[in-house]
Amino acid sequence: MSRTARYRIRILLTLTMVAGAASSGFAQITSASLSGTVKDQTGAVLPGVDVGVKNLETGETRSAVTDASGLYTVTGLRPGKYEARASLQGFATVVESGITLVVAQQAALNITLTIGATAETLTVIGASPLVDTQSAAMSAVVTEKTIEQLPLNGRNYIDLATLQPGVTNFNEKDSTSSSNRGTKLNINGMSFRSNSYLIDGANMRGYAGTATVSAAETTLGVETIQEFRVVTNAYSADYGRAMGGVISLVTKSGTNKLHGTGFEFLRNSAMDARNFFDRGADPPPFTRNQFGATAGGPIRRNRLFFFGGVERLQEDLGVTQVTTVPSLAARSGALGAINPLAKPYLDLFPAPNGPDVGAAFSRRARTSFKAAWT
């Protein structure tokens, strides 16, 4: 092998290790962990117990061994449904089922082993809810069920963050700047530019301080989001950067079962009422279609999976605008004070359909108007 080839291989390996380390760092922000103490029936701690945590949807298993204090910790767990299995020679194997972990959760699960043959299995179904006893952060999770079932105008899932205490929408309208794109959130009174937005641990904060957006004002479609956590205070140093709050999203993934969705959401002006300025006319036409599909499944069972989604937005929107146009008399040139050469220009304006406001003009305004067209 030539010297140049060896040099290239070293560069490639270095880049691979850096990318792997970065991926692991991102995963720590969004992945969950499960820890606890394993004891026997007398309350004595048990070292050397094999604890395995299995994802029931993908078949992935992560394991740990209890230390001298009977403690174990399993990290890097993707949000989902799990079961935990604990085994030690001379004790019956215990399986704790019904475990559900959410994004960035640090759950505690204590296990008690009873004396018996290792081949004997004791299954615990419907265990007590897992409690996060390791984090002091004030946060809440918007679950997949909440995202799917609550109505969303425009299908923007980040709007659901306002369900949490201290989180409000900041409705700034600035037509002269592109910074009004995306959802702006004030968390505990902080500026919307002080928040951090993460997707699968990777930063997706835009240059204007909001989450990156598309034409639909969101980063991803609702059908591709599994859940997200809104952290409003006392978050750990793992997040960094943000002085306001942290919104951490987790996307859906493939499982051992082939699954998918198809959807179409329609909003139109069929039931809209006329506003004050729609005098003698129907409401402006409005039609919004949001449709798409998702699909996921196994490529190699328990090893490799795929998941993808596509969403399309089509919107037709009419807008009522109020402006001042020449009167019908001016359009026909009936006003002697107006130069007839201006008539072709005046014909370009639409006919007035509102109240006559000419009487409210001051004498100076009428004089200026007359001078401009004579």
ZASETOR-355893 format. One line per 4 residues: number of its first residue (from 0); their letters; for each residue z, y, x of C-alpha. Coordinates in steps of 0.001 Angstrom, whole numbers. Layout:
N
NUM	a	Z/Y/X | ... .
***
This chain:
374
0	msrt	0/0/0 | -963/3403/1392 | 1500/6148/2115 | 4/8342/-624 .
4	aryr	373/5565/-3231 | 4035/5039/-2311 | 4636/8782/-2576 | 3084/8891/-6052 .
8	iril	5173/5948/-7228 | 8351/7671/-6046 | 7417/10845/-7924 | 6696/8836/-11078 .
12	ltlt	10003/6959/-10863 | 11901/10208/-10327 | 10298/11828/-13373 | 11022/8709/-15455 .
16	mvag	14718/8777/-14508 | 14973/12502/-15274 | 13335/12005/-18670 | 15661/9085/-19421 .
20	aass	18712/11111/-18491 | 17561/13976/-20695 | 16997/11601/-23619 | 20482/10156/-23186 .
24	gfaq	21954/13650/-23174 | 20205/14560/-26420 | 21297/11279/-28023 | 24970/12042/-27392 .
28	itsa	24719/15061/-29705 | 23292/13221/-32716 | 24425/9616/-32251 | 27674/8256/-33627 .
32	slsg	30424/6283/-31929 | 32926/3673/-33058 | 36258/3134/-31349 | 39652/1651/-32081 .
36	tvkd	42348/-790/-31080 | 42329/-4577/-31436 | 45705/-6208/-32132 | 47078/-9559/-33232 .
40	qtga	49152/-10188/-36350 | 52367/-9201/-34566 | 50973/-5804/-33576 | 50504/-6659/-29875 .
44	vlpg	47349/-5258/-28280 | 44679/-7703/-27155 | 42719/-7042/-23943 | 39419/-8745/-23197 .
48	vdvg	38190/-8893/-26803 | 34401/-8851/-27212 | 33445/-6263/-29829 | 29843/-6099/-31023 .
52	vknl	28457/-3493/-33422 | 25184/-4458/-35146 | 22784/-2167/-36969 | 21906/-4031/-40161 .
56	etge	18556/-2267/-40566 | 17119/-2721/-37076 | 19161/-5649/-35727 | 20170/-3654/-32631 .
60	trsa	23573/-4683/-31245 | 25801/-2726/-28886 | 28927/-4266/-27426 | 32113/-3407/-25571 .
64	vtda	35213/-5191/-24236 | 38747/-3999/-24945 | 40744/-2726/-21982 | 44356/-3469/-21048 .
68	sgly	45507/-1240/-23919 | 43347/-3059/-26452 | 41033/-72/-26793 | 37260/-261/-27200 .
72	tvtg	34519/2339/-27614 | 30912/1753/-28626 | 28623/4784/-28272 | 24980/5642/-28866 .
76	lrpg	24925/4402/-32458 | 22165/5738/-34657 | 23310/6833/-38153 | 23052/3933/-40568 .
80	kyea	24760/772/-41844 | 26637/-1487/-39425 | 28939/-4453/-39093 | 31461/-4989/-36298 .
84	rasl	32312/-8432/-34865 | 35403/-9080/-32711 | 36051/-12425/-30963 | 38546/-13808/-28424 .
88	qgfa	39342/-17324/-27330 | 42187/-18719/-29433 | 41603/-16309/-32312 | 39373/-16451/-35368 .
92	tvve	36326/-14208/-35199 | 36613/-11150/-37454 | 33583/-9425/-38993 | 34083/-5964/-40475 .
96	sgit	31213/-5142/-42856 | 30384/-2142/-44989 | 30459/338/-42083 | 28349/3467/-42576 .
100	lvva	28016/5947/-39730 | 26577/9445/-40034 | 25147/11889/-37525 | 27487/12905/-34685 .
104	qqaa	30433/10976/-36179 | 33289/9747/-34018 | 34699/7030/-36236 | 37812/4938/-35702 .
108	lnit	38086/1263/-36713 | 41153/-803/-35830 | 40778/-4591/-35951 | 43416/-7282/-36394 .
112	ltig	42785/-10839/-35148 | 44542/-13920/-36458 | 45223/-17121/-34550 | 42599/-19777/-35166 .
116	atae	39461/-21430/-33829 | 36867/-19059/-32385 | 34208/-20731/-34532 | 36171/-19727/-37618 .
120	tltv	34957/-16406/-39031 | 36974/-14021/-41195 | 34788/-11449/-42961 | 36322/-8205/-44205 .
124	igas	34253/-6606/-46985 | 34799/-3121/-48359 | 36923/-1824/-45528 | 38690/1533/-45868 .
128	plvd	36588/4648/-45174 | 36219/5533/-41520 | 38102/8644/-40434 | 37124/10920/-37568 .
132	tqsa	40368/11333/-35616 | 38873/12574/-32331 | 37104/15821/-33244 | 38590/19108/-34441 .
136	amsa	35232/20548/-35451 | 34774/21919/-38964 | 31604/20276/-40228 | 29989/18462/-43112 .
140	vvte	27041/16100/-43514 | 24171/16605/-45936 | 23231/13019/-46696 | 19847/11480/-47425 .
144	ktie	20805/11064/-51089 | 21655/14759/-51380 | 18374/15782/-49743 | 16325/13591/-52075 .
148	qlpl	18055/14328/-55386 | 18932/18038/-55340 | 16152/20443/-56417 | 14610/22393/-53556 .
152	ngrn	12371/25384/-54124 | 9604/24970/-51580 | 11085/21681/-50325 | 13033/23388/-47540 .
156	yidl	15904/21045/-46673 | 17723/23612/-44503 | 18535/25557/-47692 | 21043/22776/-48447 .
160	atlq	23181/24042/-45568 | 24410/26738/-47958 | 26364/24034/-49811 | 28955/24282/-47029 .
164	pgvt	31752/26896/-47044 | 30995/29977/-44965 | 27208/29459/-44958 | 24988/31965/-46769 .
168	nfne	21313/32895/-46806 | 20335/36127/-45088 | 17506/37567/-47160 | 15807/40041/-44859 .
172	kdst	12335/41207/-45792 | 10426/42718/-42927 | 6699/42781/-43608 | 5977/44377/-40231 .
176	sssn	7317/41487/-38200 | 6818/37736/-38066 | 10565/37259/-37604 | 10974/36847/-41370 .
180	rgtk	9549/33327/-41155 | 11965/30459/-41674 | 15380/30151/-43282 | 17960/32584/-41959 .
184	lnin	21593/31537/-42243 | 24745/33568/-41718 | 27525/31181/-40705 | 31036/32611/-40877 .
188	gmsf	29647/36134/-40716 | 27695/35672/-37493 | 24107/36838/-37081 | 21368/34388/-38050 .
192	rsns	20153/34625/-34449 | 23442/33074/-33259 | 22789/29604/-34694 | 21510/26512/-32951 .
196	ylid	19066/24057/-34547 | 18673/20521/-33196 | 16351/17729/-34235 | 17277/14317/-32837 .
200	ganm	19253/16248/-30218 | 16327/18394/-29048 | 16466/22156/-29473 | 14135/23538/-32164 .
204	rgya	15343/27138/-32215 | 12446/29560/-32501 | 12004/32778/-30572 | 13211/34815/-33587 .
208	gtat	16500/32903/-33797 | 15533/30685/-36733 | 14439/27073/-36862 | 10802/26558/-35946 .
212	vsaa	8634/26602/-39054 | 5249/25606/-40384 | 3194/26935/-43281 | 5739/25252/-45574 .
216	ettl	8558/27221/-43842 | 10087/24004/-42445 | 9818/21984/-39260 | 9425/18590/-40931 .
220	gvet	8931/17349/-44470 | 11926/16401/-46583 | 10812/12773/-46711 | 11107/12434/-42915 .
224	iqef	14706/13731/-42650 | 17487/11153/-42856 | 20435/13538/-42844 | 21854/16527/-41009 .
228	rvvt	25239/17896/-40020 | 26315/21524/-40385 | 28981/22483/-37823 | 30601/25826/-38637 .
232	nays	33547/26091/-36242 | 35390/24512/-33306 | 32396/22468/-32201 | 32471/20703/-28859 .
236	adyg	30911/21913/-25621 | 28168/19296/-26037 | 26303/21719/-28276 | 26640/24937/-26286 .
240	ramg	24546/28092/-26687 | 25401/28912/-30303 | 28091/31426/-31288 | 27492/30987/-35000 .
244	gvis	26923/27428/-36182 | 25015/24273/-35346 | 22622/22384/-37607 | 21821/18950/-36201 .
248	lvtk	19125/16877/-37917 | 18272/13206/-37573 | 14838/11929/-38547 | 14150/8637/-40279 .
252	sgtn	13025/5634/-38256 | 11396/2299/-38773 | 13417/-799/-39654 | 12848/-4533/-39873 .
256	klhg	11507/-4049/-43403 | 8213/-2368/-44173 | 8928/671/-46338 | 7305/3920/-47383 .
260	tgfe	7064/6662/-49984 | 4391/8698/-51728 | 5137/11984/-53450 | 3656/14967/-55253 .
264	flrn	5585/18088/-56285 | 3940/20648/-58561 | 5059/24138/-59423 | 2945/26551/-61493 .
268	samd	3082/29601/-63726 | 2671/27731/-67035 | 6197/28617/-68156 | 6528/31951/-66335 .
272	arnf	7271/35131/-68278 | 5480/38420/-67701 | 7334/40922/-65613 | 7614/44620/-66398 .
276	fdrg	4423/45542/-64596 | 2216/42862/-66212 | 1426/45141/-69160 | -1015/43568/-71569 .
280	adpp	-1933/40822/-69114 | -922/37272/-68386 | 1458/36517/-65507 | -259/36278/-62120 .
284	pftr	-1655/32759/-61580 | 461/30533/-59385 | -31/26891/-58379 | 1780/25075/-55575 .
288	nqfg	1093/21443/-54696 | 3154/19648/-52074 | 2173/16047/-51542 | 2206/13416/-48850 .
292	atag	3417/9988/-47799 | 5626/8217/-45264 | 5571/4708/-43850 | 7775/2746/-41468 .
296	gpir	8366/-787/-40345 | 8590/-3212/-37437 | 6097/-3570/-34615 | 8211/-6243/-32977 .
300	rnrl	11171/-7366/-35063 | 14570/-6217/-33714 | 12761/-4574/-30785 | 10171/-1956/-31629 .
304	fffg	9572/69/-34789 | 7318/2792/-36127 | 7706/5580/-38664 | 5374/8384/-39619 .
308	gver	4860/10921/-42335 | 2337/13481/-43496 | 2792/16359/-45923 | 300/18912/-47224 .
312	lqed	886/22260/-48917 | -1683/23962/-51150 | -718/27234/-52807 | -2654/29733/-54919 .
316	lgvt	-667/32850/-55753 | -1655/36031/-57564 | 403/39171/-57061 | 838/42141/-59380 .
320	qvtt	627/45414/-57476 | 1335/48934/-58718 | -759/51768/-57312 | -2203/55142/-58311 .
324	vpsl	-5926/55290/-59187 | -8203/58029/-60574 | -8227/58402/-64349 | -11180/57393/-66533 .
328	aars	-12182/61033/-66811 | -12305/61384/-63052 | -14328/58181/-62716 | -16978/59553/-65107 .
332	galg	-17058/62922/-63370 | -15847/64751/-66476 | -13560/66932/-64406 | -15579/69902/-63300 .
336	ainp	-13289/70482/-60328 | -14341/67177/-58742 | -17482/66983/-56690 | -19982/64582/-58350 .
340	lakp	-20702/63100/-54935 | -17246/61480/-55116 | -18097/59427/-58204 | -19469/56360/-56308 .
344	yldl	-16241/56259/-54332 | -14094/56636/-57441 | -15929/53757/-59104 | -14499/51460/-56445 .
348	fpap	-10998/51863/-57910 | -9885/49644/-60824 | -9424/51243/-64223 | -5860/52439/-64922 .
352	ngpd	-3783/50219/-67209 | -387/51902/-66913 | 1212/55036/-68329 | -395/58406/-67508 .
356	vgaa	1671/59923/-64730 | -653/62883/-64129 | 1512/65170/-66204 | 4364/64599/-63809 .
360	fsrr	2423/65953/-60811 | 3629/69253/-59487 | 1290/72238/-59338 | 1129/71919/-55551 .
364	arts	100/68219/-55823 | -2689/69034/-58310 | -3897/71836/-56080 | -3989/69517/-53062 .
368	fkaa	-5902/66881/-55049 | -8408/69474/-56206 | -8906/70826/-52690 | -9530/67341/-51303 .
372	wt	-12506/66650/-53579 | -14209/70035/-53828 .
***
